[in-house]
Amino acid sequence: MSSARATTTTEQPPAKRRSSRLSLPVVLLGVAGALVLFSLVRVISGANDLTSSGTIGAALSLAVPIGMAGLGGLWAERAGVVNIGLEGMMILGTWGAGWAGYQYGPWTGVLVGVGMGAAGGLLHAIATVTFGVDHIVSGVAINILGLGVTQFLSVTAFEGVRGGGESQSPPIANIREVSLPGIGEPLLELERKHLFLLSDLAGILRGVTVGVSLLTVVAILLLIGSFYVLWRTPFGLRLRACGESPVAAESLGVNVYLMKYIAVIASGGFAGIGGAFLAIVAGNGYREGQTAGRGFIGLAAMIFGNWRPGGLAMGAGLFGYTDALQLRSGVESVHALLLLVGVALLLVAVWLASKQKLVSSAICAVLGAAFLVWYVRTDEVPGDFTTMTPYLATLLVLALASQRLRMPAADGLPYRRGQGG
């Protein structure tokens, strides 16, 4: 009887595990739907800056430092180390880029910024991996240390220097911008006609192909390269195994300490690139307070992206886009966003209802209706709300996406060599 049961049990096919990853056709369909929605909102509201090339170009520039900070967080957390010290590492990167950039050129500034950020990552790795310090405590210490060290170094290095001061570096030469030849003017002409969908597509294409900094191109290549390294190479598999089950990885011969060190130092280097971008491309030199919390926003973008590069890019792009809107056109475009968010929430509510998630669907429907009523009953939004738009958008998206998130299983857990023995 027992053998018959065993045979019956073994003959049953294992239940298929549904993949949470979206297929390429679904992603493309979602992008097309979003473009149609943006175009409709632009036509209805008359806020042409929603998809203008200027807004898209500014959004791309604003998204890069956030994306680099988030990429740093992704490398560290995929290896099992929580890194909330990204803000401090970005601050170190801005100072390093400012100090070296005005003396030896912008690209040298980028390299020194990467080195300063990586040094912050090394300190975090020593504290968390070698000495077992709580990851949050170490990250907070790195943030405080980055701020204090750069303030001291600024007084030492920049005070009395022409164009510099105790809180800023002298100006830095710009990094060259590149454009795809032959398409800028035709796309601009089509954009100015304000045609439904076509002009929106022209504005988006022109924003990402004309006047793009070479450092932006480098950042995009690093994002793509990180996906390939972490998900398509044996090295990436070993590194991610350290974040899922370091004991199992150790049993297979993986040097878990080394992998964690590599990941956290690389994490600081990526944050340093984000800081260098702020100092050289977004500004023309180091300024105290330049990061403005972008290291923490990068962490939020990484969480929104479910610890994957593609989702991280979407999260960074969302913040960069809303920030660009409020900086470029202020009240008018932010008011149009009320309509956009309202319609989007209602569509999400319908989708959730089709998945039998009735409570979440009802919440989204109520919020969507509230945004639509707000849009209809007002002609503008308060100025304070306009400034808060990027942060509110980040919180809203994180709240909606929280149910599908899955962090690495051993993320933030203490590990000691041989603990599984």
N, C-alpha and C positions, 0 to 999 in steps of 0.2 A: 504493500500500500504506500509506504513512504517513498519507495523508489519510483512508483508511478507518479506520485505527486511531484517529485523532483524533476522527472522527465517532462511533466506538463508545465512546470514552472520554467524550465529552461527553454521550452519550445515557444513560449510567449515572446513575441517581439518586444524589445524595449520601447517605451513611449518616446516619441520624438519630442525633442526639446525645441520649442519655438524660439527662433532667433529674434532678438530685439533690434537687430541692425536693419536699416532701411536699404532696399535695393536701389540701384542707380535709376531705373525708370521712375520709381516713386519719388526720389529726390528731385529729378528733373521736373516732374509734374508739379511738385510743391513749389519749386522755384518759379515755374511759369504762372502758377496760380497767384503767388505773391506779387509778381510783376503786374498781373492784371488788376489785382486789388489796389496796388499803389497807383496805377494809372487812373483807375476809377475815382479814387479819393482825390487825386490831383485835379481831375476835370471838375468834380463836384465843388471842391473847396477853392479852386483857383490858386492854390499854393504851389506854384511851379518849381519852387526850390526843393520839393520833396524828392525829385529825381534828376535835378540839374547836375551837370558835370562838375560844377564847383563844389556842390555838397558831397558828391560821391568821392571826389578827389580828397576833400578835407576829411571825410570819414575814414578813408584808407590810411591817411597819415595819422589820425588820432587812434586808429585801431592797432597800429604796429607796436607801440610800446606796451599796450595792454596784452596783445597777443604774445609778445616775447616773454613778459612776466608769467603769463599763463602757461606757456610752453616750458618755462623753467619749473613751475609747480608740477606740471605733468611728469617731467623726467624724474623729479624727486619722489613724488607719490607713487609712481609706478614701481619704484624700487622699495617702497614701504616707509619713506621718510616724509613726514608732514613738514612743509616749508612755508611758514607764515612770515619768514624773514625776508621775503622777496622785496618788500618795500625798502628795507635797509640796503639790500644788494643793489637795487636800482639807484638809490641815492649815491652809493659808492661809484656806480657806473657813470652817473652824470658828472660827478666831480672829476673822475679820472679822464673822461672825455674832454671836459673843460680845460683841465691843466695841460694835457698833452696836445690837445687840438690847436690851441692858439700858438703853441711853440713849434710843433712839428708837422702840422697839417691835420685835416679832418680824419683821414683813414687811420693815422697813428692814434688819434684820439679814440676812435672806435676800438682799436686793439687794447689800449690801456683801460678803457671802460670795461671791456670784457674781462681783463685781468683783475680789475678791482672787484667786479661782481663775483668772479670765481674765487677770489680770496675770501669774500664773505661766505660763499658756499663751503669753502674748506673749513672755516671756523665752525660752521653749523654741523658739518660732517664729523669733525673731531668731537664736538660736544655730544652729539646724539648717537653716533655709531660707536665711537671708541669708549666714551665715558658714560653712555647711557642716560644722559640728561633728558628730561622730558622735552619732546619736540616743540611744544607750544612755548615753554619757558625759554628755550634756546632761540626760537624765532623772534620772540619779543625782545630778547637781549640784542640780537643782531640788528633789529630795527632801531633800537635806542643807540647802539654803538655806531651804526652808519650815520645817523643824524649828528651825533656829537663829534665824531672823527672828522666829518667833512666841514663842520663849522670851524673846528680848530685849524684844519689844513687851509681853509679859505683865508683866514686871517693871516696865516703864515706865508702863503704862496701868492695871494692876489692883492693884498693891501699895499698901496703905493705903486702898483704897476699901472701903466697907462691903459685906461679903459676898463680896469678891474676895480675891485673893492673887497671889503671883508665878507660880502655875501654874493659876489659874482666874479666870473672870470672875464678877461678881455674877449672881444669878439673872435669867432672862429669862422674860417672860410667855409662856404657851403659845399656840400657834396653834389656832384653833377646830377642833373635830371635827364631822363631819357623819354623818348616818345616813339610810338610806332609811326613811321613816315607815311605821309599821303592820306591819312584818314581823319586827321584833326579837323580840318575845315569842312569837309562834307558832313561829318557827324555834328558839328556845331550848327550848320545850316538846318539840318533836319531837327535838331533839338529846339531851335528857336521857332519852329512852326507850331509847336505845342500840339501835335497830332496825338490821338489816342494810341497808346502802346508804342508806336514807332518812335516818337520823340523821347519817351521814357527810356527805351532801349538804347537810343543814340546817346542820351546823357550819361547812362551808366557805363557804356563802352568807352566813351570819351574820358570819363573820370578816371578809369583804370588803365588807360593806354597813353595818355598825354600828360607830360610833366611829372612823371613818377621818379622819385629819388632812387638812386642806385641802392641805397641802404634798404629801401622798401623792398626792392627786388631780392636782395640778400635775405631779408626776413621771411619772405614768401618761400624761397628755396629752402631755408632752414626748417620751416614748418613741414614742407613736403618731405624733405630728407629725414626728419624725425619720425614721420609715419613709416617710411621705408625701413629705417634702422630698427625701430622698436617692434614692428609687426612683420617684417619680412626677412630678418636675419637671425642666425643662432645667438648672436650677442644680445639682441633685443629680447629674445625669448628667455634667456637666462636672467636678464635684468628684471623683466616683468615677473618671472617666477619668484624673485626675491620679495616682491611686493604682495604676492598671493600666498606663498608658503615658504618662508626662508628655510625652515627645517627640511622640507622635502628637497629644496634646491641644493642644500648642503649635502644631503645624502647622495645626490647625483654628481657630486664633485665640483659644484659651483662655489667659487670664493665669494660668499655673500658680502663680507665686509668690503672687498674691493669693488664689487658692483654698486654698493650703496655709496661709496666714496665717489666713484665716477659719476653717478647720477646726480648727487648733490652738488658737486663742483660744476658739472655742466649746467645744473639749474641756476647757480649763481652767475655763470657766464651768459646765459640767455637773458637773465634779468639785467646784467650789465649792458647788453646790446640795447635793451629797451631804454635804459638810462642814457646811453650814448645817443640814441635817436632823439630823445627829448632835448639834449644839449646842443646837438649839431644840426638836425633837420628841422625839428619843431621850433627851436629857438636858435639864437646865434651865439650861444655860450652857456656856461653853467650859471644857474640861478638857484639860490636857496629856496627850498620848498617847491622845486620844479616838478617833482613826481606827483604831488597832490593826491596821494592815495592810490595811484594806479597799480601798485603792487598788489593791494588787496582786491582791487577790481579784477586784476588778472586771475587771482585765485577764484573769484566768483565766475569768471568766464570759463575757467577750467572745469569747475563743478557743473555748470550749465552744459558743457560739452561732454559730460559723462566720462571724463578722464580720457578723451580721445582727441586727436589733433583737428579733425574736421569740425566737430562740435565746438571745440575751443575757438576756432576761427570764426564760427557763426556768432558766438558770444561776444568776442572782441569786436566784431563788425557791428553788432547791435549797439554796443555802448558808443563806439566811434561814430556811428550814424546819428544817434540821438544827440550826442554832444556837438557834432557838426551842424545839425539843424538849429540848435539853440544859439550857437555862436554866430552863424551866418545870417539867419533871418528872424530869429527870436520868436515873438509872439504869434505871428501869422502861421508859420509852419507847425509850431507846437500845438496851436489850436486845431489844425488839420489832423494832427496825430490823434486827437481825441476820437475823431471819426474813424480813423484807421484802426485804432485799438478796439473800439466798440464793435465794429464789424468783424474783426479778427476773433474777438472773444465769442461772439455769437456763432461763428463758424466752428470754433473749437468746441463749443457747447453741443452743437449738432453731432460732431464727430464722436464726442464722449458718450452721447446718448446712444449712438449706434453700437458702441462697445459695452452697453449696459452699465456704464459708470454714471448713475443717475445723480448722485449727490454732487460729484465734481461738475457734471453738466449743468446742474441748477445754479451752482455758484458762478460758473463762467457766464451763464445767461444773465444773471442778475447784474454782475459787473459790466457786461457788455451793454445792457440796457442803460445802466447808470452813465456810462461814458457817452452814449448816444444822446441821452437827455441833456447832459452837460454841454455837448457840442451844439445842440439845437438852441438851447436857452441862453447861450453866451456868444459874444463876438470875439472875445479874447480871453486869455488866461492870465492870472497874476504873474508878475515878473519873477517872484520867488519860485513859483512852480516851474517856470521856464528854465531857471538855473538848475533845479532839482531833477529835470526830466531824465537825464542819463542814469542817475542813481535809482529813480523810481522804476524806470524800464527794466533795469537789471534785477531789482527785487521782484517785480511782477513775473518776469520770465522764470526766475529761479523758483518762485512759489508754484508756478504751473508745471515746471519740469521735475519737481522734487520726487514724484512718485516713481519715475523711471530710472533714477540714478542708482549706480552700484559702484562704490569705491573699491579699490583693491583690498582684498580680505585682510591683509596684515599691515595695512597703512597705519602708521603711528604706533604700532605695537613694539615693545622692547624685544630685542633679540640678542642672544649671546651664543657664541660658537659652541656647538656640542650640546645645546639645551634639549635636543630631541633624543639624546642617547639614554 
